[in-house]
Amino acid sequence: MIIFSILGCLAAIGIFCWLLFTLAVFALPFLLGLTAVSWAYGTGAGWIGAIVVGLIAAGAIFAIGQFLLIVARPLWLKLLVAFAFVAPAVVAGYAATYGIVKHVLPSQTWQLIFSGAGAIAVGIVTFVRLATLPEPSGRGPVGL
């Protein structure tokens, strides 16, 4: 029975890591969408109205980011847009990795080292995913 629980825990960690890497590109739209939900609810929009406002805000941010990556010519502008999407993903990667390793490693130093490595890995994966987002016309990757 203990073996099944250990395998189940490993499978859950694997699924959550896969989910983190898959959804890291959407950290900025999610954060701004959540902020829009909080603002809309605070102004009296109600739950449904706040959720609609948040979804529209998150979709708009992601669409604007993709549009800028496709249309922008200067490399510095593309890197700036990519950094805006990578920075929240790095923070989320650090927090997720720290949440996992604090239960496994007793040393605070090693927890921080592994959390930093997880943050760097999530940042690199997010940057690579942003650099290879397909164009809407289907002609191939955007390329930074």
C-alpha positions in Angstrom: 0.0 0.0 0.0 2.9 2.4 0.8 4.4 1.7 -2.6 1.1 2.8 -4.3 1.0 6.0 -2.3 4.6 6.8 -3.2 3.9 6.1 -6.9 0.7 8.2 -6.6 2.7 11.1 -5.1 5.3 10.9 -7.8 2.6 10.8 -10.5 0.9 13.9 -8.9 4.2 15.8 -8.8 4.8 14.9 -12.4 1.4 16.0 -13.5 1.7 19.3 -11.6 5.1 20.0 -13.1 3.9 19.2 -16.6 0.9 21.6 -15.9 3.2 24.3 -14.6 5.5 24.1 -17.7 2.5 24.0 -20.0 0.7 26.9 -18.5 3.7 29.1 -17.6 3.2 31.2 -20.8 -0.2 32.2 -19.4 1.1 33.5 -16.0 1.0 37.2 -17.0 -2.5 37.0 -18.6 -3.7 35.1 -15.5 -2.3 37.6 -13.1 -3.7 40.6 -14.9 -7.1 38.7 -15.4 -7.2 38.0 -11.7 -6.4 41.7 -11.0 -9.3 42.7 -13.3 -11.6 40.3 -11.6 -10.7 41.8 -8.2 -11.2 45.3 -9.5 -14.5 44.6 -11.2 -15.9 42.8 -8.2 -14.8 45.7 -6.0 -16.7 48.1 -8.2 -20.0 46.1 -7.9 -20.0 44.0 -11.0 -20.9 40.9 -9.1 -19.3 37.5 -9.6 -20.4 36.8 -13.1 -19.6 40.3 -14.3 -16.2 40.2 -12.6 -15.3 36.8 -14.2 -16.3 38.0 -17.6 -14.2 41.1 -17.2 -11.3 39.0 -16.1 -11.6 36.6 -19.0 -11.7 39.5 -21.5 -8.7 41.2 -19.8 -6.6 38.0 -19.8 -7.5 37.2 -23.4 -6.7 40.8 -24.5 -3.3 40.7 -22.8 -2.4 37.4 -24.4 -3.6 38.6 -27.8 -1.7 41.9 -27.5 1.5 40.0 -26.5 1.2 37.7 -29.5 0.4 40.6 -31.8 3.5 42.5 -30.6 5.7 39.4 -31.0 4.5 38.9 -34.5 4.4 42.5 -35.7 7.3 44.2 -33.8 10.5 44.5 -35.9 13.1 45.6 -33.3 14.6 42.8 -31.4 14.7 44.8 -28.2 10.9 45.2 -28.3 10.3 41.5 -28.8 12.7 40.8 -25.9 10.9 43.3 -23.8 7.5 41.7 -24.5 9.0 38.2 -23.9 10.4 39.4 -20.6 7.0 40.7 -19.5 5.6 37.2 -20.0 8.7 35.4 -18.6 9.0 37.4 -15.3 5.7 36.2 -13.8 6.4 32.7 -15.0 9.7 32.7 -13.2 8.0 33.8 -9.9 5.4 31.1 -10.3 8.1 28.5 -11.0 10.0 29.5 -7.9 6.9 29.4 -5.7 5.8 26.0 -7.1 9.3 24.5 -6.8 9.6 25.8 -3.2 6.2 24.4 -2.3 7.4 21.0 -3.4 11.0 21.0 -2.0 10.1 22.4 1.4 8.4 19.1 2.2 11.3 17.0 1.0 14.5 18.9 2.0 15.2 19.9 5.6 18.0 22.4 4.7 16.8 25.9 3.9 19.9 26.5 1.8 19.1 23.5 -0.5 15.5 24.5 -0.6 16.5 27.9 -2.0 19.0 26.4 -4.4 16.4 23.9 -5.9 13.7 26.6 -6.0 16.1 28.9 -7.9 16.9 26.1 -10.3 13.2 25.4 -10.8 12.5 29.1 -11.5 15.3 29.2 -14.1 13.9 26.1 -15.8 10.4 27.5 -15.9 11.7 30.8 -17.3 13.7 29.1 -20.0 10.8 26.9 -21.0 8.4 29.9 -21.1 10.9 31.9 -23.2 11.3 29.0 -25.7 7.5 28.5 -25.9 7.0 32.3 -26.6 9.7 32.2 -29.2 8.0 29.3 -31.0 4.4 30.4 -30.8 2.8 29.7 -34.2 1.6 32.7 -36.3 -2.1 32.9 -36.7 -1.7 32.4 -40.5 0.0 29.0 -39.7 3.2 30.0 -41.6 5.5 28.9 -38.8 7.1 30.1 -35.6 7.3 33.7 -34.6 11.0 33.6 -33.7 12.6 36.3 -31.5 
